[in-house]
């Protein structure tokens, strides 16, 4: 495992601080607040620590307050129900005694049943694309010095965008985006870890899909953007150290909110997870 990836795995490895209570550190990715994917991934890890023999199949969470990346986060897990096939957990994330996220996760025993899925859309091979890190190095000389570290830092999740947009010179485009994702280096065979890493990564490049038709990005002047909620459904087993295509669209924007949908496909065309998110996209 690469050192930069190990740091992310360690970030998701929460410390128990009491009965069904856990604590996680925060990381500074150059955003004003804690990255939402970090809180989601840690919340799923906390809930998973209270379930045996069942894997998460769905997650629904609301972001309540911005998180401070200089403070740890406390996670309280509530055992809502353990049934014959499903277990449900509620998770509350707090900083300084205030709730910053609340969510519910459902877990299921392994089961066989009917199978069908959407066909994987066309996308270029990831080996033909530049990574976000490479694009950041290309643009580094054109951005203020205070932003260069976040553009050129080493990243545990390698992202290779299809047809990337210059965030400083946005143009109007259809509400659709594609990116290839994978964790850098080999990961252990732990399905819980792979689900938590996908949860973490699923918040990257998602919100901006609803901005595409309007010719703005999160870096545009007078824009206030923030994730309001996030949901994930895990359909099939996958590995985060293998390429996954994240195909995203935005069916609607209204009332200062943008709605986004996403599907993760492996390179064999299997649909492994689906996501939705509503975001604040307010023009001041």
C-alpha positions as CSV (number, residue, x, y, z in Angstrom):
1,X,0.0,0.0,0.0
2,X,1.3,3.5,-0.9
3,X,2.0,5.8,2.1
4,X,-0.6,8.4,0.9
5,X,-3.2,5.6,0.7
6,X,-2.2,4.2,4.1
7,X,-2.9,7.7,5.6
8,X,-6.4,7.6,4.2
9,X,-7.0,4.0,5.5
10,X,-5.7,5.1,8.9
11,X,-8.1,8.1,8.8
12,X,-11.0,5.7,8.4
13,X,-9.8,3.4,11.2
14,X,-11.7,5.0,14.1
15,X,-10.8,4.7,17.7
16,X,-13.5,3.3,20.1
17,X,-14.2,5.8,23.0
18,X,-17.1,4.0,24.7
19,X,-20.1,1.8,24.0
20,X,-20.9,2.3,20.3
21,X,-19.0,5.6,20.3
22,X,-16.0,6.2,18.1
23,X,-13.6,9.1,17.3
24,X,-11.9,10.0,14.0
25,X,-9.3,12.5,13.0
26,X,-9.9,15.1,10.3
27,X,-7.8,16.0,7.2
28,X,-7.3,19.3,5.5
29,X,-7.7,18.9,1.7
30,X,-7.5,22.7,1.1
31,X,-11.3,23.2,1.4
32,X,-12.7,25.7,3.9
33,X,-14.4,22.9,5.8
34,X,-14.0,19.2,6.4
35,X,-14.5,17.2,3.1
36,X,-18.0,15.7,3.2
37,X,-16.7,12.3,1.9
38,X,-14.5,12.0,4.9
39,X,-17.4,12.3,7.4
40,X,-19.5,9.9,5.3
41,X,-16.7,7.3,5.1
42,X,-16.0,7.5,8.8
43,X,-19.7,7.3,9.7
44,X,-20.1,4.1,7.6
45,X,-17.0,2.7,9.3
46,X,-18.5,3.5,12.8
47,X,-21.8,1.8,11.9
48,X,-20.0,-1.2,10.4
49,X,-18.1,-1.7,13.6
50,X,-21.4,-2.6,15.4
51,X,-22.5,-5.2,12.8
52,X,-21.2,-8.7,12.3
53,X,-21.7,-10.9,9.2
54,X,-23.6,-8.3,7.2
55,X,-22.4,-5.6,4.8
56,X,-23.9,-2.2,4.1
57,X,-26.2,-2.1,1.2
58,X,-27.6,1.5,1.6
59,X,-26.6,4.7,3.3
60,X,-28.6,8.0,3.6
61,X,-27.1,11.0,5.3
62,X,-27.7,14.7,5.8
63,X,-25.0,17.3,6.3
64,X,-26.1,19.6,9.1
65,X,-23.2,21.9,9.7
66,X,-19.7,22.6,8.2
67,X,-17.0,20.5,9.9
68,X,-13.7,21.9,11.2
69,X,-10.8,20.0,9.8
70,X,-8.6,21.0,12.7
71,X,-10.7,19.0,15.2
72,X,-11.5,15.3,15.6
73,X,-15.1,14.1,15.1
74,X,-17.1,11.9,17.5
75,X,-19.5,9.3,16.1
76,X,-22.4,7.9,18.1
77,X,-24.0,4.7,16.7
78,X,-27.5,3.8,17.6
79,X,-28.6,0.2,17.1
80,X,-32.1,0.6,15.6
81,X,-32.9,-3.0,14.7
82,X,-31.3,-6.4,14.0
83,X,-33.6,-8.6,12.0
84,X,-33.3,-12.0,10.4
85,X,-31.7,-10.6,7.2
86,X,-31.2,-6.8,7.8
87,X,-29.7,-4.6,10.5
88,X,-30.2,-0.8,10.7
89,X,-28.0,1.7,12.4
90,X,-28.3,5.4,13.0
91,X,-25.1,7.5,13.2
92,X,-24.7,11.0,14.6
93,X,-21.4,12.8,14.0
94,X,-20.5,15.7,16.3
95,X,-17.8,18.3,16.8
96,X,-17.6,20.4,19.9
97,X,-20.9,18.9,21.0
98,X,-22.8,20.0,17.9
99,X,-24.2,17.6,15.2
100,X,-22.5,18.0,11.8
101,X,-24.0,14.9,10.2
102,X,-26.8,12.4,10.8
103,X,-27.4,9.3,8.8
104,X,-28.9,5.8,8.6
105,X,-27.2,2.7,7.2
106,X,-28.8,-0.7,6.4
107,X,-26.8,-3.9,6.4
108,X,-27.8,-7.3,4.8
109,X,-26.7,-10.9,5.0
110,X,-25.3,-12.4,1.7
111,X,-28.3,-13.4,-0.4
112,X,-29.0,-14.6,-4.0
113,X,-31.9,-13.3,-6.1
114,X,-33.0,-11.8,-9.4
115,X,-30.4,-9.9,-11.3
116,X,-30.5,-7.1,-13.9
117,X,-28.7,-3.7,-14.4
118,X,-28.3,-0.8,-16.6
119,X,-25.8,-1.2,-19.4
120,X,-22.5,0.6,-18.8
121,X,-22.2,3.8,-20.9
122,X,-19.4,4.3,-23.3
123,X,-16.2,5.9,-21.8
124,X,-12.6,6.2,-22.9
125,X,-10.0,3.8,-21.4
126,X,-8.6,5.3,-18.2
127,X,-5.1,4.6,-19.4
128,X,-5.7,7.2,-22.2
129,X,-6.5,10.0,-19.7
130,X,-4.6,12.4,-17.5
131,X,-5.2,12.3,-13.8
132,X,-6.5,15.2,-11.7
133,X,-3.0,15.3,-10.2
134,X,-1.4,15.8,-13.6
135,X,-4.0,18.4,-14.6
136,X,-3.2,20.2,-11.3
137,X,0.5,20.3,-12.1
138,X,-0.3,21.8,-15.5
139,X,-2.5,24.5,-14.0
140,X,-0.4,25.2,-10.9
141,X,1.5,28.2,-12.4
142,X,-1.8,29.9,-13.3
143,X,-3.4,29.9,-9.9
144,X,-2.6,31.9,-6.7
145,X,0.2,30.4,-4.7
146,X,-2.1,29.6,-1.7
147,X,-4.0,27.2,-4.0
148,X,-1.1,25.3,-5.5
149,X,-0.6,22.8,-2.7
150,X,-4.2,21.5,-3.0
151,X,-3.9,21.2,-6.8
152,X,-0.5,19.3,-6.7
153,X,-0.7,17.3,-3.5
154,X,-0.4,13.5,-3.7
155,X,-3.8,11.8,-3.6
156,X,-4.8,8.4,-2.3
157,X,-7.8,8.3,-4.7
158,X,-6.6,8.6,-8.3
159,X,-9.2,10.4,-10.4
160,X,-9.0,10.6,-14.2
161,X,-11.7,12.9,-15.5
162,X,-13.2,12.5,-18.9
163,X,-13.3,15.8,-20.8
164,X,-12.3,17.9,-17.8
165,X,-13.3,21.6,-17.6
166,X,-11.0,24.4,-16.6
167,X,-12.5,25.5,-13.3
168,X,-11.2,29.1,-13.8
169,X,-12.7,29.4,-17.3
170,X,-16.0,27.4,-17.1
171,X,-18.3,26.9,-20.1
172,X,-21.8,25.8,-20.4
173,X,-22.1,22.0,-20.9
174,X,-24.8,19.3,-20.6
175,X,-25.5,18.1,-17.0
176,X,-23.3,15.0,-17.3
177,X,-19.8,14.0,-16.1
178,X,-17.6,11.0,-16.1
179,X,-14.5,10.1,-14.2
180,X,-12.4,6.9,-13.5
181,X,-11.6,6.3,-9.8
182,X,-9.3,3.9,-8.0
183,X,-7.3,3.9,-4.8
184,X,-3.5,4.1,-5.3
185,X,-1.7,0.8,-4.5
186,X,-3.0,-2.6,-3.4
187,X,-5.6,-2.7,-0.6
188,X,-6.4,-5.6,1.8
189,X,-9.3,-8.0,1.1
190,X,-11.7,-6.2,3.5
191,X,-15.1,-5.5,1.9
192,X,-16.0,-3.0,4.7
193,X,-12.9,-0.9,3.9
194,X,-13.6,-1.0,0.2
195,X,-17.2,0.3,0.8
196,X,-15.9,3.0,3.2
197,X,-13.3,4.1,0.6
198,X,-16.0,4.3,-2.2
199,X,-18.2,6.3,0.2
200,X,-15.3,8.7,0.8
201,X,-14.5,9.0,-2.9
202,X,-18.2,9.4,-4.1
203,X,-18.3,13.0,-2.9
204,X,-15.5,14.0,-5.3
205,X,-16.6,15.7,-8.6
206,X,-20.3,15.1,-7.8
207,X,-21.8,18.4,-6.9
208,X,-20.3,20.2,-9.9
209,X,-22.5,18.1,-12.3
210,X,-25.5,20.3,-11.5
211,X,-23.3,23.4,-12.3
212,X,-22.4,22.3,-15.8
213,X,-25.4,23.8,-17.6
214,X,-24.9,27.2,-16.0
215,X,-21.2,27.8,-16.9
216,X,-20.0,28.1,-13.4
217,X,-17.9,26.0,-11.0
218,X,-17.4,25.9,-7.2
219,X,-14.5,28.4,-7.8
220,X,-16.6,31.0,-9.6
221,X,-17.2,34.3,-7.9
222,X,-20.3,34.8,-5.8
223,X,-21.1,31.1,-5.7
224,X,-22.1,29.4,-2.4
225,X,-22.0,25.6,-2.9
226,X,-22.3,22.8,-0.3
227,X,-23.6,19.2,-0.2
228,X,-26.9,19.0,1.6
229,X,-27.4,15.2,1.7
230,X,-25.9,12.0,0.2
231,X,-27.1,8.5,-0.5
232,X,-25.4,5.4,-1.7
233,X,-26.6,1.9,-2.7
234,X,-24.1,-0.9,-2.9
235,X,-25.3,-3.5,-5.5
236,X,-22.3,-5.8,-6.0
237,X,-18.9,-6.6,-4.6
238,X,-16.0,-4.5,-6.0
239,X,-12.4,-3.4,-5.2
240,X,-11.4,0.2,-4.8
241,X,-7.9,-0.6,-6.0
242,X,-9.3,-1.4,-9.5
243,X,-10.6,1.1,-11.9
244,X,-14.3,2.2,-11.4
245,X,-16.2,4.5,-13.8
246,X,-18.2,7.1,-12.0
247,X,-20.9,8.2,-14.5
248,X,-22.9,11.2,-13.2
249,X,-25.9,13.3,-14.3
250,X,-28.1,16.1,-12.9
251,X,-31.8,15.8,-13.8
252,X,-32.8,19.1,-12.2
253,X,-31.7,22.3,-10.6
254,X,-34.2,24.7,-8.9
255,X,-34.7,26.9,-5.8
256,X,-30.9,27.2,-5.3
257,X,-30.5,23.4,-5.2
258,X,-29.0,21.0,-7.7
259,X,-29.9,17.3,-7.8
260,X,-27.2,14.8,-8.9
261,X,-27.2,11.1,-9.6
262,X,-24.2,8.7,-10.1
263,X,-23.4,5.1,-11.0
264,X,-20.1,3.2,-10.4
265,X,-19.2,0.5,-12.9
266,X,-16.2,-1.8,-12.9
267,X,-14.2,-2.3,-16.1
268,X,-16.1,-5.5,-16.8
269,X,-19.3,-3.4,-17.0
270,X,-20.8,-4.5,-13.7
271,X,-22.9,-1.8,-11.8
272,X,-21.4,-1.9,-8.3
273,X,-22.9,1.2,-6.6
274,X,-25.3,4.1,-7.2
275,X,-25.4,7.5,-5.6
276,X,-27.6,10.6,-5.3
277,X,-26.9,14.0,-3.8
278,X,-28.7,17.3,-3.5
279,X,-26.5,20.3,-3.2
280,X,-26.8,24.0,-2.4
281,X,-25.8,25.9,-5.6
282,X,-26.7,29.5,-4.6
283,X,-25.6,32.5,-6.6
284,X,-25.2,35.4,-4.2
